[in-house]
């Protein structure tokens, strides 16, 4: 059996895709989740490097920071089904849709394609009564990913892009924690695949192409306007883009999943979706309500012109539970994100 | 119609008959075992945490309706979060009709037990504490229901919270009773909430005993209708150790009861003694804000029939010493900043029958330098109807701690 898998994997690598059985839609929609990831046949190889038919890779203009993990994203749409375009929020996906995200670290970020260790593969499955979140944790041999509902922690070490040795006490979320971030008014919802965040080029095997255009062309998405007419999230680390747009995009991706009027942090009154325009709701001169020691002795979320006096930045700079934000999904400080937001706050006109 | 009701009742009873107990004990891998029970539970189930000490590295969370999480008693079942590496609280509840009871929860990095958006959330017979004593690095809130409805807190003790021990925020229909808050910055705080009864509690050795606040720029504002009665609010003398920036950092050490903004708050039949700054303070929210819908003034306030002992001998608020000097050496135990004008505000009415009372007659919130203090034995004759007692759903009200 192992030998067969090896042969299959070799065949995939050679590009001679054998007739793999299709994605197991019935397994995805079953009430009881499969104990191991392979049961869904989302990938044709045991190591989940090669997606099955109808499983399409995608990327986001600005993703959530997750302790520098690489994320490999795929969307599966059931045969004959397509998502419907929406200008705001996640696209309207049909029942059976499965969003797949594998968290991985290369041993050395200066050689990102080599010795890539998969940690976990998360699924969001659209069932008839809503979305279900699942996390599958990879074994050391990288041959099996097993369902983990109560979460766990994994030791990770890697060499970062600057050549420094880094350690991560990586947290696999429990199913409730999945929902803490992925909740809209108490129901699980996807965060990444919004039209605005997909509205950019992806490097397909056939060459780069705008994802909205591609999905439309492939019959995966209906009702798409010309991408130039669709909203677009800035790429947070593309210095060619305006600073404010990059900062807004970063805050949207890293904060707004909780900090919105229907999210886990709704009671804070701090709302950081790109659509939010009220200065106080965006944190400008806003005093904390339940920050506790997270305030760091500072008075307001964002003090225009004064990054050092801004609670929001203070909490981004912390790696201490009870202080750091986001509360879930990271244990390291995102230095590049901190630099972006510091630069953005420094450039805001101070209140008179 | 009646037949249908009976059938439904029978069905419901049958439903709970399937309720089961998920027993979990302390020891290795407690994190995963307890969290798994919290995920596997079905409505009606009881998760029983056997006596012993549980060491957690991450927050726990419950998102199933109708579950009871029960220990073997505070001091017997101890959930320790001293080694916590992530999450903003020890236990997070996001479902309805949940009861947490009979255990101790210690040393969380953030809040102790939080309930967000929960209907019928009950906290019974718990001890939530930071075991190193009052410290700025302790978590903010011990017991923390927020954006919730039908909140019951009964026989709960909280110690060491760097904000409020028992904090109810942006909620409706609230009962806090038979509980003890000590060595916190604020003992018990009701904030941006409607219809709260706070009675038969002890608030002692905090910086401030019991607070009723309303704050701007929040989804739920316009807090009103709170009754504070039969509490012992005594010897609140722990120096305020809240991190700056938080509103409670402004609570003067030695405050008994503090009412800020909010409407229709009745304080009666309490014992208020041994609070060096004041027995009762009525004050407007005085920080800058950008919110036209917010009223920063306390209004419709009744303070009556309280047993005021020795209070206000060393007021710790800004200008307190100057005020004491101007008033001949001492400050009266009941202090009102006297702000009565705010654009769009209804008339400000008070009935302060316990005294003496000092009215600072501030022309606007926070204008202490323009104070024109006047002392009177009592102040205000307004007839202000008392809020009706809070009625919880009968199933919840029947819970016994």
Interface residues (C-beta under 8 A of the other chain):
Chain A: X149 X150 X151 X152 X153 X169 X171 X174 X175 X176 X177 X179 X180 X183 X186 X261 X264 X266 X267 X268 X269 X279 X280 X281 X285 X286 X287 X288 X289 X290 X291 X292 X293 X294 X295 X296 X297 X298 X299 X300 X311 X320 X321 X322 X327 X328 X331
Chain B: X31 X32 X33 X35 X36 X38 X39 X57 X58 X59 X61 X62 X63 X84 X85 X86 X87 X88 X92 X94 X108 X109 X110 X111 X116 X117 X136 X137 X138 X139 X140 X141 X144 X146 X147 X162 X163 X167 X169 X170 X191 X215 X217 X218 X219 X220 X243 X244 X245 X246 X247 X287 X288 X289 X290 X291
